[in-house]
Structures are given as C-alpha cells and as structure tokens.
Amino acid sequence: MITTGAKISVKEKKEGFKTFVRNKKAKFEYEILDKFEAGIVLTGPEVKAVRAGKASIADAHVRIKNGEFYIRGLDITKYEQIGYAEQDPLRDKKLLLHKHEIKKLTGKIAEKGLTLIPLSVYAKGSFIKLEMALVRVRSSMTGVRTLRKKRKKGQWTDSTK
C-alpha cells in the first residue's frame, strides 16, 4: 500500500521536512538492513508535481548504470499547468550520493540477494530527497515461522479457536 500526501507528524515539523510518498509494503516484504538518503535530479515541473503529492513509488527500484545510481519506476504524474515542455513520467531519475556511499552500496549489492528499494520521497528544506534501503527479500515462509515461534512461546493466541 502506497500513500501520498501523508499527514505531517510532530517529528517532521521539528526537523523541517515533509513526506510526500511512502512505501508501506516494503517493511513487510523485505528485511531492511540499512537506510540511505539520496537527492533526486528532477526538472521543475517534476518537483511541483511531487510537492502536489502526484508521485508513486509502488514499482520503483534502484539500478546502477556506469557507476551511478538511478531510480527506475518512480512515477511522477505530469504537472497540469506545464506549458513549455513534455515530461516523461517514467524516465530514469539520477540519484545523488557521496562517493563513499556509492562504493559501500556497490559492494553490498554485489552480495547475493541484496537490493535497493525506495522507502519514501520527502522534502528536506527546498530539496527533494529519497530514502532508500538496502534489503534482503523475505521468503514466503518467514512470516509463518515467526507465527509458529510466537505460538510456542505463548505470545500469540488464535482468536478463531
């Protein structure tokens, strides 16, 4: 489930950022190992559309091309009041990271079973940022095993019995 135009929490007000899009399913489908923040290279109309809450990260993922990181599948709906240029809503957007982060992530992604997925898109000051996570895909049996362990320990009671 992806939400747009989320409510601003007290923490967000204090720290001066506003979240536009969240990927809530990511925490359930993946095991989050580490989180990173990256800037996104956007055009003016794309920034306006994101600030209006017209973005979706449902099918987005991060790719490495020529030593640079790009987000693919970040769907930014066309800004309605644009009058001078065409906008491709699904173009690959470049991510801005420090060199040490690029080296660290490139090495981690080379490991078997690790990938980068976006968690949220937010504004930090006047910049649009992407929070992404280094994740491992959870197997379909992980939830079942966790449930069995809780039942054994007596922490989970089945209301249907």
TIVO-2410 file (N, C-alpha, C; in nm, 3 decimals):
# residues 161
REC num residu      c1      c2      c3 atome chaine
REC   1      M   0.085  -0.118   0.000     N      A
REC   1      M   0.000   0.000   0.000    CA      A
REC   1      M   0.089   0.124   0.000     C      A
REC   2      I   0.069   0.210  -0.094     N      A
REC   2      I   0.147   0.332  -0.107    CA      A
REC   2      I   0.055   0.449  -0.073     C      A
REC   3      T   0.104   0.540   0.010     N      A
REC   3      T   0.023   0.655   0.046    CA      A
REC   3      T   0.085   0.781  -0.012     C      A
REC   4      T   0.002   0.876  -0.048     N      A
REC   4      T   0.051   1.004  -0.098    CA      A
REC   4      T  -0.011   1.114  -0.014     C      A
REC   5      G   0.058   1.226  -0.008     N      A
REC   5      G   0.006   1.339   0.068    CA      A
REC   5      G  -0.016   1.306   0.213     C      A
REC   6      A   0.080   1.238   0.275     N      A
REC   6      A   0.066   1.193   0.413    CA      A
REC   6      A   0.059   1.311   0.509     C      A
REC   7      K   0.000   1.286   0.625     N      A
REC   7      K  -0.010   1.390   0.727    CA      A
REC   7      K   0.128   1.419   0.784     C      A
REC   8      I   0.150   1.542   0.825     N      A
REC   8      I   0.279   1.582   0.880    CA      A
REC   8      I   0.279   1.551   1.029     C      A
REC   9      S   0.380   1.475   1.072     N      A
REC   9      S   0.391   1.441   1.214    CA      A
REC   9      S   0.464   1.551   1.289     C      A
REC  10      V   0.462   1.544   1.421     N      A
REC  10      V   0.531   1.642   1.505    CA      A
REC  10      V   0.680   1.637   1.479     C      A
REC  11      K   0.734   1.517   1.461     N      A
REC  11      K   0.877   1.500   1.434    CA      A
REC  11      K   0.915   1.571   1.304     C      A
REC  12      E   0.830   1.555   1.200     N      A
REC  12      E   0.858   1.618   1.072    CA      A
REC  12      E   0.856   1.769   1.084     C      A
REC  13      K   0.765   1.825   1.163     N      A
REC  13      K   0.758   1.969   1.181    CA      A
REC  13      K   0.884   2.022   1.248     C      A
REC  14      K   0.933   1.949   1.349     N      A
REC  14      K   1.053   1.992   1.421    CA      A
REC  14      K   1.176   1.987   1.333     C      A
REC  15      E   1.190   1.881   1.253     N      A
REC  15      E   1.309   1.863   1.172    CA      A
REC  15      E   1.301   1.934   1.038     C      A
REC  16      G   1.187   1.988   1.001     N      A
REC  16      G   1.173   2.067   0.880    CA      A
REC  16      G   1.165   1.988   0.751     C      A
REC  17      F   1.100   1.872   0.752     N      A
REC  17      F   1.080   1.800   0.627    CA      A
REC  17      F   0.936   1.750   0.619     C      A
REC  18      K   0.892   1.727   0.496     N      A
REC  18      K   0.756   1.680   0.472    CA      A
REC  18      K   0.760   1.560   0.380     C      A
REC  19      T   0.697   1.452   0.421     N      A
REC  19      T   0.695   1.330   0.341    CA      A
REC  19      T   0.580   1.336   0.241     C      A
REC  20      F   0.610   1.306   0.114     N      A
REC  20      F   0.510   1.309   0.009    CA      A
REC  20      F   0.459   1.169  -0.025     C      A
REC  21      V   0.549   1.071  -0.030     N      A
REC  21      V   0.513   0.935  -0.069    CA      A
REC  21      V   0.586   0.837   0.021     C      A
REC  22      R   0.515   0.732   0.067     N      A
REC  22      R   0.576   0.626   0.149    CA      A
REC  22      R   0.547   0.491   0.087     C      A
REC  23      N   0.641   0.400   0.104     N      A
REC  23      N   0.624   0.262   0.058    CA      A
REC  23      N   0.604   0.175   0.182     C      A
REC  24      K   0.479   0.158   0.223     N      A
REC  24      K   0.449   0.085   0.346    CA      A
REC  24      K   0.471  -0.066   0.331     C      A
REC  25      K   0.454  -0.117   0.210     N      A
REC  25      K   0.469  -0.261   0.189    CA      A
REC  25      K   0.613  -0.307   0.203     C      A
REC  26      A   0.707  -0.216   0.189     N      A
REC  26      A   0.848  -0.254   0.192    CA      A
REC  26      A   0.888  -0.320   0.323     C      A
REC  27      K   0.836  -0.273   0.434     N      A
REC  27      K   0.874  -0.328   0.564    CA      A
REC  27      K   0.823  -0.470   0.584     C      A
REC  28      F   0.717  -0.506   0.513     N      A
REC  28      F   0.661  -0.640   0.525    CA      A
REC  28      F   0.723  -0.738   0.426     C      A
REC  29      E   0.757  -0.689   0.307     N      A
REC  29      E   0.808  -0.776   0.202    CA      A
REC  29      E   0.959  -0.796   0.207     C      A
REC  30      Y   1.030  -0.704   0.276     N      A
REC  30      Y   1.176  -0.709   0.276    CA      A
REC  30      Y   1.230  -0.699   0.419     C      A
REC  31      E   1.349  -0.752   0.438     N      A
REC  31      E   1.422  -0.736   0.563    CA      A
REC  31      E   1.516  -0.618   0.542     C      A
REC  32      I   1.491  -0.508   0.612     N      A
REC  32      I   1.569  -0.385   0.594    CA      A
REC  32      I   1.700  -0.397   0.671     C      A
REC  33      L   1.812  -0.385   0.600     N      A
REC  33      L   1.944  -0.397   0.660    CA      A
REC  33      L   2.005  -0.261   0.692     C      A
REC  34      D   1.987  -0.163   0.602     N      A
REC  34      D   2.046  -0.031   0.621    CA      A
REC  34      D   1.966   0.071   0.541     C      A
REC  35      K   1.962   0.196   0.588     N      A
REC  35      K   1.890   0.302   0.518    CA      A
REC  35      K   1.987   0.410   0.472     C      A
REC  36      F   1.955   0.471   0.357     N      A
REC  36      F   2.036   0.576   0.300    CA      A
REC  36      F   1.946   0.688   0.249     C      A
REC  37      E   2.004   0.809   0.243     N      A
REC  37      E   1.933   0.924   0.189    CA      A
REC  37      E   2.006   0.969   0.063     C      A
REC  38      A   1.930   1.000  -0.041     N      A
REC  38      A   1.988   1.045  -0.167    CA      A
REC  38      A   1.904   1.158  -0.224     C      A
REC  39      G   1.969   1.251  -0.290     N      A
REC  39      G   1.899   1.355  -0.362    CA      A
REC  39      G   1.853   1.299  -0.495     C      A
REC  40      I   1.749   1.359  -0.552     N      A
REC  40      I   1.697   1.316  -0.682    CA      A
REC  40      I   1.710   1.432  -0.780     C      A
REC  41      V   1.762   1.405  -0.900     N      A
REC  41      V   1.771   1.506  -1.004    CA      A
REC  41      V   1.636   1.511  -1.075     C      A
REC  42      L   1.563   1.622  -1.057     N      A
REC  42      L   1.430   1.640  -1.116    CA      A
REC  42      L   1.423   1.771  -1.193     C      A
REC  43      T   1.331   1.778  -1.287     N      A
REC  43      T   1.305   1.904  -1.357    CA      A
REC  43      T   1.205   1.986  -1.274     C      A
REC  44      G   1.188   2.112  -1.309     N      A
REC  44      G   1.098   2.200  -1.235    CA      A
REC  44      G   0.956   2.149  -1.224     C      A
REC  45      P   0.894   2.108  -1.336     N      A
REC  45      P   0.757   2.057  -1.329    CA      A
REC  45      P   0.746   1.929  -1.246     C      A
REC  46      E   0.851   1.846  -1.248     N      A
REC  46      E   0.850   1.723  -1.168    CA      A
REC  46      E   0.851   1.757  -1.019     C      A
REC  47      V   0.928   1.857  -0.981     N      A
REC  47      V   0.932   1.899  -0.840    CA      A
REC  47      V   0.795   1.948  -0.796     C      A
REC  48      K   0.731   2.027  -0.880     N      A
REC  48      K   0.597   2.078  -0.848    CA      A
REC  48      K   0.496   1.964  -0.835     C      A
REC  49      A   0.506   1.865  -0.922     N      A
REC  49      A   0.414   1.751  -0.917    CA      A
REC  49      A   0.438   1.669  -0.790     C      A
REC  50      V   0.564   1.649  -0.751     N      A
REC  50      V   0.594   1.574  -0.628    CA      A
REC  50      V   0.540   1.649  -0.507     C      A
REC  51      R   0.562   1.780  -0.504     N      A
REC  51      R   0.512   1.860  -0.391    CA      A
REC  51      R   0.360   1.859  -0.384     C      A
REC  52      A   0.293   1.838  -0.498     N      A
REC  52      A   0.148   1.828  -0.501    CA      A
REC  52      A   0.100   1.688  -0.465     C      A
REC  53      G   0.194   1.595  -0.440     N      A
REC  53      G   0.158   1.459  -0.400    CA      A
REC  53      G   0.125   1.368  -0.515     C      A
REC  54      K   0.171   1.401  -0.636     N      A
REC  54      K   0.137   1.322  -0.754    CA      A
REC  54      K   0.254   1.234  -0.796     C      A
REC  55      A   0.301   1.153  -0.703     N      A
REC  55      A   0.411   1.061  -0.731    CA      A
REC  55      A   0.377   0.924  -0.672     C      A
REC  56      S   0.436   0.821  -0.729     N      A
REC  56      S   0.414   0.685  -0.682    CA      A
REC  56      S   0.545   0.607  -0.688     C      A
REC  57      I   0.576   0.535  -0.579     N      A
REC  57      I   0.697   0.452  -0.578    CA      A
REC  57      I   0.661   0.305  -0.567     C      A
REC  58      A   0.540   0.270  -0.610     N      A
REC  58      A   0.491   0.133  -0.597    CA      A
REC  58      A   0.580   0.032  -0.669     C      A
REC  59      D   0.622   0.061  -0.790     N      A
REC  59      D   0.702  -0.034  -0.868    CA      A
REC  59      D   0.845   0.014  -0.887     C      A
REC  60      A   0.891   0.105  -0.804     N      A
REC  60      A   1.023   0.164  -0.822    CA      A
REC  60      A   1.133   0.076  -0.763     C      A
REC  61      H   1.250   0.085  -0.824     N      A
REC  61      H   1.369   0.018  -0.772    CA      A
REC  61      H   1.492   0.095  -0.819     C      A
REC  62      V   1.604   0.072  -0.752     N      A
REC  62      V   1.727   0.145  -0.780    CA      A
REC  62      V   1.819   0.056  -0.864     C      A
REC  63      R   1.877   0.114  -0.968     N      A
REC  63      R   1.970   0.045  -1.057    CA      A
REC  63      R   2.103   0.120  -1.061     C      A
REC  64      I   2.210   0.045  -1.091     N      A
REC  64      I   2.343   0.106  -1.109    CA      A
REC  64      I   2.375   0.101  -1.257     C      A
REC  65      K   2.412   0.218  -1.312     N      A
REC  65      K   2.450   0.227  -1.452    CA      A
REC  65      K   2.576   0.312  -1.462     C      A
REC  66      N   2.685   0.254  -1.508     N      A
REC  66      N   2.813   0.324  -1.523    CA      A
REC  66      N   2.861   0.387  -1.392     C      A
REC  67      G   2.843   0.317  -1.280     N      A
REC  67      G   2.889   0.367  -1.151    CA      A
REC  67      G   2.801   0.475  -1.090     C      A
REC  68      E   2.685   0.499  -1.148     N      A
REC  68      E   2.590   0.598  -1.095    CA      A
REC  68      E   2.460   0.527  -1.062     C      A
REC  69      F   2.388   0.581  -0.965     N      A
REC  69      F   2.262   0.521  -0.922    CA      A
REC  69      F   2.146   0.595  -0.986     C      A
REC  70      Y   2.049   0.516  -1.035     N      A
REC  70      Y   1.928   0.571  -1.096    CA      A
REC  70      Y   1.808   0.501  -1.034     C      A
REC  71      I   1.700   0.576  -1.018     N      A
REC  71      I   1.575   0.514  -0.973    CA      A
REC  71      I   1.486   0.495  -1.095     C      A
REC  72      R   1.439   0.374  -1.111     N      A
REC  72      R   1.355   0.338  -1.225    CA      A
REC  72      R   1.215   0.304  -1.171     C      A
REC  73      G   1.115   0.357  -1.238     N      A
REC  73      G   0.978   0.326  -1.198    CA      A
REC  73      G   0.917   0.426  -1.102     C      A
REC  74      L   0.989   0.534  -1.070     N      A
REC  74      L   0.932   0.641  -0.988    CA      A
REC  74      L   0.837   0.718  -1.078     C      A
REC  75      D   0.709   0.697  -1.060     N      A
REC  75      D   0.607   0.754  -1.147    CA      A
REC  75      D   0.565   0.891  -1.095     C      A
REC  76      I   0.606   0.996  -1.166     N      A
REC  76      I   0.566   1.132  -1.132    CA      A
REC  76      I   0.467   1.177  -1.239     C      A
REC  77      T   0.342   1.192  -1.200     N      A
REC  77      T   0.237   1.230  -1.292    CA      A
REC  77      T   0.265   1.367  -1.351     C      A
REC  78      K   0.226   1.385  -1.476     N      A
REC  78      K   0.250   1.511  -1.546    CA      A
REC  78      K   0.185   1.628  -1.471     C      A
REC  79      Y   0.263   1.734  -1.452     N      A
REC  79      Y   0.212   1.854  -1.386    CA      A
REC  79      Y   0.116   1.923  -1.482     C      A
REC  80      E  -0.005   1.954  -1.434     N      A
REC  80      E  -0.112   2.003  -1.522    CA      A
REC  80      E  -0.084   2.140  -1.581     C      A
REC  81      Q  -0.015   2.227  -1.509     N      A
REC  81      Q   0.000   2.364  -1.555    CA      A
REC  81      Q   0.129   2.387  -1.633     C      A
REC  82      I   0.191   2.279  -1.678     N      A
REC  82      I   0.313   2.292  -1.758    CA      A
REC  82      I   0.272   2.333  -1.900     C      A
REC  83      G   0.346   2.424  -1.959     N      A
REC  83      G   0.306   2.469  -2.091    CA      A
REC  83      G   0.418   2.468  -2.192     C      A
REC  84      Y   0.539   2.439  -2.151     N      A
REC  84      Y   0.650   2.458  -2.242    CA      A
REC  84      Y   0.730   2.333  -2.276     C      A
REC  85      A   0.713   2.225  -2.204     N      A
REC  85      A   0.796   2.107  -2.231    CA      A
REC  85      A   0.717   1.979  -2.203     C      A
REC  86      E   0.754   1.875  -2.274     N      A
REC  86      E   0.696   1.744  -2.248    CA      A
REC  86      E   0.769   1.679  -2.131     C      A
REC  87      Q   0.698   1.598  -2.059     N      A
REC  87      Q   0.754   1.532  -1.941    CA      A
REC  87      Q   0.725   1.384  -1.949     C      A
REC  88      D   0.830   1.301  -1.942     N      A
REC  88      D   0.814   1.157  -1.941    CA      A
REC  88      D   0.800   1.113  -1.795     C      A
REC  89      P   0.683   1.065  -1.754     N      A
REC  89      P   0.661   1.034  -1.612    CA      A
REC  89      P   0.744   0.917  -1.561     C      A
REC  90      L   0.790   0.827  -1.648     N      A
REC  90      L   0.862   0.709  -1.603    CA      A
REC  90      L   1.010   0.709  -1.640     C      A
REC  91      R   1.067   0.826  -1.672     N      A
REC  91      R   1.209   0.829  -1.707    CA      A
REC  91      R   1.294   0.792  -1.585     C      A
REC  92      D   1.414   0.741  -1.610     N      A
REC  92      D   1.506   0.709  -1.500    CA      A
REC  92      D   1.558   0.840  -1.442     C      A
REC  93      K   1.550   0.852  -1.310     N      A
REC  93      K   1.598   0.973  -1.243    CA      A
REC  93      K   1.729   0.943  -1.171     C      A
REC  94      K   1.826   1.029  -1.188     N      A
REC  94      K   1.957   1.010  -1.127    CA      A
REC  94      K   1.951   1.041  -0.978     C      A
REC  95      L   2.021   0.959  -0.900     N      A
REC  95      L   2.030   0.980  -0.756    CA      A
REC  95      L   2.166   1.038  -0.721     C      A
REC  96      L   2.168   1.130  -0.627     N      A
REC  96      L   2.290   1.197  -0.585    CA      A
REC  96      L   2.337   1.140  -0.452     C      A
REC  97      L   2.455   1.076  -0.454     N      A
REC  97      L   2.513   1.015  -0.334    CA      A
REC  97      L   2.659   1.055  -0.323     C      A
REC  98      H   2.714   1.047  -0.202     N      A
REC  98      H   2.856   1.070  -0.182    CA      A
REC  98      H   2.935   0.952  -0.236     C      A
REC  99      K   3.063   0.975  -0.271     N      A
REC  99      K   3.146   0.868  -0.328    CA      A
REC  99      K   3.159   0.749  -0.234     C      A
REC 100      H   3.177   0.776  -0.103     N      A
REC 100      H   3.192   0.665  -0.009    CA      A
REC 100      H   3.064   0.584   0.003     C      A
REC 101      E   2.949   0.648  -0.013     N      A
REC 101      E   2.822   0.574  -0.012    CA      A
REC 101      E   2.807   0.489  -0.138     C      A
REC 102      I   2.850   0.543  -0.251     N      A
REC 102      I   2.843   0.468  -0.377    CA      A
REC 102      I   2.930   0.343  -0.369     C      A
REC 103      K   3.053   0.357  -0.317     N      A
REC 103      K   3.142   0.242  -0.304    CA      A
REC 103      K   3.085   0.138  -0.209     C      A
REC 104      K   3.032   0.184  -0.095     N      A
REC 104      K   2.975   0.093   0.004    CA      A
REC 104      K   2.856   0.016  -0.054     C      A
REC 105      L   2.766   0.089  -0.119     N      A
REC 105      L   2.646   0.026  -0.175    CA      A
REC 105      L   2.677  -0.067  -0.291     C      A
REC 106      T   2.771  -0.028  -0.375     N      A
REC 106      T   2.809  -0.114  -0.487    CA      A
REC 106      T   2.863  -0.247  -0.437     C      A
REC 107      G   2.945  -0.243  -0.332     N      A
REC 107      G   2.998  -0.366  -0.273    CA      A
REC 107      G   2.890  -0.450  -0.210     C      A
REC 108      K   2.796  -0.388  -0.140     N      A
REC 108      K   2.689  -0.461  -0.073    CA      A
REC 108      K   2.593  -0.525  -0.173     C      A
REC 109      I   2.563  -0.453  -0.282     N      A
REC 109      I   2.470  -0.505  -0.382    CA      A
REC 109      I   2.531  -0.625  -0.454     C      A
REC 110      A   2.663  -0.627  -0.463     N      A
REC 110      A   2.730  -0.740  -0.527    CA      A
REC 110      A   2.708  -0.870  -0.449     C      A
REC 111      E   2.678  -0.857  -0.317     N      A
REC 111      E   2.647  -0.975  -0.237    CA      A
REC 111      E   2.518  -1.039  -0.289     C      A
REC 112      K   2.507  -1.166  -0.269     N      A
REC 112      K   2.390  -1.239  -0.319    CA      A
REC 112      K   2.264  -1.202  -0.239     C      A
REC 113      G   2.159  -1.168  -0.312     N      A
REC 113      G   2.029  -1.148  -0.250    CA      A
REC 113      G   2.001  -1.009  -0.194     C      A
REC 114      L   2.090  -0.913  -0.212     N      A
REC 114      L   2.066  -0.779  -0.161    CA      A
REC 114      L   2.028  -0.684  -0.274     C      A
REC 115      T   1.939  -0.591  -0.245     N      A
REC 115      T   1.894  -0.494  -0.344    CA      A
REC 115      T   1.860  -0.363  -0.274     C      A
REC 116      L   1.839  -0.259  -0.354     N      A
REC 116      L   1.800  -0.128  -0.301    CA      A
REC 116      L   1.657  -0.098  -0.344     C      A
REC 117      I   1.575  -0.056  -0.249     N      A
REC 117      I   1.437  -0.016  -0.280    CA      A
REC 117      I   1.408   0.118  -0.216     C      A
REC 118      P   1.320   0.198  -0.275     N      A
REC 118      P   1.283   0.327  -0.215    CA      A
REC 118      P   1.182   0.307  -0.102     C      A
REC 119      L   1.200   0.383   0.006     N      A
REC 119      L   1.106   0.379   0.118    CA      A
REC 119      L   1.014   0.500   0.118     C      A
REC 120      S   1.071   0.618   0.089     N      A
REC 120      S   0.988   0.738   0.088    CA      A
REC 120      S   1.053   0.848   0.006     C      A
REC 121      V   0.970   0.943  -0.037     N      A
REC 121      V   1.014   1.064  -0.105    CA      A
REC 121      V   0.967   1.180  -0.019     C      A
REC 122      Y   1.060   1.270   0.015     N      A
REC 122      Y   1.026   1.380   0.104    CA      A
REC 122      Y   1.106   1.504   0.069     C      A
REC 123      A   1.063   1.617   0.124     N      A
REC 123      A   1.134   1.743   0.106    CA      A
REC 123      A   1.212   1.773   0.233     C      A
REC 124      K   1.337   1.807   0.215     N      A
REC 124      K   1.423   1.849   0.325    CA      A
REC 124      K   1.471   1.988   0.288     C      A
REC 125      G   1.410   2.088   0.350     N      A
REC 125      G   1.434   2.225   0.306    CA      A
REC 125      G   1.371   2.244   0.170     C      A
REC 126      S   1.450   2.289   0.073     N      A
REC 126      S   1.397   2.308  -0.063    CA      A
REC 126      S   1.436   2.193  -0.156     C      A
REC 127      F   1.496   2.088  -0.102     N      A
REC 127      F   1.541   1.975  -0.183    CA      A
REC 127      F   1.448   1.856  -0.170     C      A
REC 128      I   1.429   1.783  -0.280     N      A
REC 128      I   1.352   1.660  -0.279    CA      A
REC 128      I   1.450   1.545  -0.257     C      A
REC 129      K   1.424   1.464  -0.155     N      A
REC 129      K   1.514   1.355  -0.118    CA      A
REC 129      K   1.441   1.221  -0.130     C      A
REC 130      L   1.521   1.115  -0.142     N      A
REC 130      L   1.469   0.980  -0.148    CA      A
REC 130      L   1.533   0.901  -0.034     C      A
REC 131      E   1.450   0.838   0.047     N      A
REC 131      E   1.503   0.746   0.148    CA      A
REC 131      E   1.494   0.607   0.087     C      A
REC 132      M   1.610   0.542   0.079     N      A
REC 132      M   1.613   0.407   0.022    CA      A
REC 132      M   1.677   0.313   0.122     C      A
REC 133      A   1.651   0.185   0.104     N      A
REC 133      A   1.701   0.086   0.198    CA      A
REC 133      A   1.770  -0.027   0.125     C      A
REC 134      L   1.877  -0.076   0.187     N      A
REC 134      L   1.943  -0.196   0.142    CA      A
REC 134      L   1.867  -0.311   0.206     C      A
REC 135      V   1.811  -0.399   0.124     N      A
REC 135      V   1.719  -0.501   0.176    CA      A
REC 135      V   1.753  -0.640   0.124     C      A
REC 136      R   1.699  -0.737   0.195     N      A
REC 136      R   1.702  -0.877   0.153    CA      A
REC 136      R   1.556  -0.921   0.144     C      A
REC 137      V   1.522  -0.989   0.036     N      A
REC 137      V   1.384  -1.034   0.017    CA      A
REC 137      V   1.352  -1.141   0.120     C      A
REC 138      R   1.238  -1.125   0.185     N      A
REC 138      R   1.194  -1.226   0.283    CA      A
REC 138      R   1.131  -1.342   0.209     C      A
REC 139      S   1.157  -1.461   0.257     N      A
REC 139      S   1.092  -1.577   0.195    CA      A
REC 139      S   0.947  -1.581   0.239     C      A
REC 140      S   0.866  -1.653   0.166     N      A
REC 140      S   0.723  -1.659   0.198    CA      A
REC 140      S   0.698  -1.732   0.330     C      A
REC 141      M   0.793  -1.814   0.373     N      A
REC 141      M   0.777  -1.890   0.497    CA      A
REC 141      M   0.822  -1.812   0.621     C      A
REC 142      T   0.886  -1.697   0.604     N      A
REC 142      T   0.937  -1.623   0.719    CA      A
REC 142      T   0.824  -1.585   0.815     C      A
REC 143      G   0.714  -1.535   0.761     N      A
REC 143      G   0.600  -1.497   0.845    CA      A
REC 143      G   0.540  -1.615   0.918     C      A
REC 144      V   0.531  -1.729   0.850     N      A
REC 144      V   0.476  -1.850   0.910    CA      A
REC 144      V   0.566  -1.897   1.024     C      A
REC 145      R   0.698  -1.895   1.003     N      A
REC 145      R   0.791  -1.937   1.107    CA      A
REC 145      R   0.782  -1.845   1.229     C      A
REC 146      T   0.773  -1.715   1.206     N      A
REC 146      T   0.761  -1.620   1.317    CA      A
REC 146      T   0.634  -1.646   1.396     C      A
REC 147      L   0.524  -1.672   1.327     N      A
REC 147      L   0.397  -1.701   1.392    CA      A
REC 147      L   0.405  -1.829   1.475     C      A
REC 148      R   0.470  -1.932   1.422     N      A
REC 148      R   0.486  -2.057   1.496    CA      A
REC 148      R   0.569  -2.037   1.623     C      A
REC 149      K   0.676  -1.958   1.613     N      A
REC 149      K   0.760  -1.930   1.730    CA      A
REC 149      K   0.680  -1.858   1.838     C      A
REC 150      K   0.599  -1.761   1.797     N      A
REC 150      K   0.518  -1.686   1.894    CA      A
REC 150      K   0.414  -1.775   1.960     C      A
REC 151      R   0.356  -1.866   1.882     N      A
REC 151      R   0.257  -1.959   1.940    CA      A
REC 151      R   0.322  -2.051   2.041     C      A
REC 152      K   0.444  -2.099   2.012     N      A
REC 152      K   0.516  -2.186   2.105    CA      A
REC 152      K   0.544  -2.114   2.237     C      A
REC 153      K   0.582  -1.988   2.227     N      A
REC 153      K   0.616  -1.910   2.346    CA      A
REC 153      K   0.491  -1.861   2.420     C      A
REC 154      G   0.376  -1.873   2.358     N      A
REC 154      G   0.251  -1.829   2.422    CA      A
REC 154      G   0.223  -1.682   2.403     C      A
REC 155      Q   0.296  -1.617   2.312     N      A
REC 155      Q   0.275  -1.474   2.287    CA      A
REC 155      Q   0.161  -1.449   2.189     C      A
REC 156      W   0.120  -1.550   2.115     N      A
REC 156      W   0.017  -1.533   2.014    CA      A
REC 156      W  -0.098  -1.627   2.045     C      A
REC 157      T  -0.217  -1.572   2.051     N      A
REC 157      T  -0.335  -1.655   2.072    CA      A
REC 157      T  -0.422  -1.644   1.948     C      A
REC 158      D  -0.470  -1.756   1.902     N      A
REC 158      D  -0.555  -1.759   1.784    CA      A
REC 158      D  -0.699  -1.735   1.826     C      A
REC 159      S  -0.760  -1.627   1.778     N      A
REC 159      S  -0.896  -1.590   1.818    CA      A
REC 159      S  -1.002  -1.681   1.756     C      A
REC 160      T  -0.964  -1.763   1.658     N      A
REC 160      T  -1.061  -1.849   1.591    CA      A
REC 160      T  -1.086  -1.979   1.666     C      A
REC 161      K  -1.002  -2.012   1.763     N      A
REC 161      K  -1.018  -2.138   1.838    CA      A
REC 161      K  -1.124  -2.128   1.943     C      A
***
